[in-house]
Amino acid sequence: MKSTSNFSLETGDRLKIAIQKSGRLHDDSMRLLKECGIDVSNGVNKLKSEASNFPLEVYFLRDDDIPQYVEDAVADIGFVGENVVYEKEKAVDVVEKLGFGKCRLSIAVRREEAYDKVASLNGKRIATSYPVLVKKFLDSNNITAEIHEISGSVEIAPGIGLADAICDLVSSGSTLFMNGLKESETILQSQAVLIKSKTLAPAKQLLLNKLLFRIQSVKKARNNKYVLLNAPNDNLQQIISLLPGMKSPTVLPLAEEGWSSVHSVISENEFWDIIEKLRDAGAQGILVVPIEKMII
C-alpha cells in the first residue's frame, strides 16, 4: 500500500528514537508522540517499533542505557531524564526540555537528626545510585563524605546501618517519610529531556526539526488556556489590557448592545491572577477551553 505521508518511510531514512521501555517516563513519552500526531504500536515486550505516519523508529530501552545508545549513534535521539544524562556523562546534546517526569535529586537524612546546612554531611556515609552527581555536589561544597553506590531502593540504607544519609530522586517525598527520612539538600531539579547524537546527519536533523516543531506546539498548548468572555464596552479597554493573547485579543460585538465578546490566550502560570482581575473589571460569562495544539 502506498503511504499518503509526505515523508519517505524507507528504514534507512527513519529517525531512530530511544525511550524508556517501562517505568515513570514510558507512558508520558508515548503520550507525547501521540499528541504530536505520531502513531506508534507498543506491543507487550516489544523492543522496537515503527511509526506508521512519520519516519520514526522507536527503540524501547532501559533508561540508564539511553544516553550510551545515543552517544554511539545507535539511536539518533532519546527521551530520558536529566538526572540520567548528567550522571552518565555521555557525549550527547540536550535539545529540548519536555515538561514531564519532573522530580528532584535530593539528599535525605534521618528525620530525628539535627541538620544544619550542607556542612552537616562532613564525614557521613551517603548511599546513592548517583555517585557522579553526588561527588560533584560534595566537591563543589568542599565536603568530605563516603559514597556508597547501590542500586534499587536506597531509602532502607540508613535504617539497616549501611549509611547515614541517602541521595535519590524525590517527587512527593512520601517514600522518604515512610522510611523515617527527611529531605535536606536538593542537588538537581530534573525532568524528561530530548537528547540527540553529536554526529546526527543533516537529513536526520531535518526530521528532528519537524519533530521538535510538533513537540513545541504541544508544549505551548499545555501551558496555555483559550479564554472567551463577555465584556461591557465601558470597561473594554481595561479588560483588553489584561489579555495580551498571542498577539492581541480578538474582540467581536455581541447582539446585546453595549457588550463585546473577547477571545484570548492566557498562560497557565498567570491564569488565576488574570481571571480574578478580569472578573473585577466586569467580565462575565468567562469560558476556559483547553488548547490541543498551538502554532505561533
Secondary structure, DSSP 8 states (H G I E B T S, - for coil): ----SSS---GGGSEEEEEESSSTTHHHHHHHHHHTT--B---TT--EEEBSSSSEEEEEE-GGGHHHHHHTTSSSEEEEEHHHHHHHT-SEEEEEE-S-S-EEEEEEEETTS---SGGGGTT-EEEES-HHHHHHHHHHTT---EEEE--S--TTTTTTTS-SEEEEEESSSHHHHHTTEEEEEEEEEE-EEEEEETT--HHHHHHHHHHHHHHHHHHHHHTEEEEEEEEEGGGHHHHHHT---SSS-EEEE-SSTTEEEEEEEEEGGGHHHHHHHHHHTT-EEEEEEE-S----
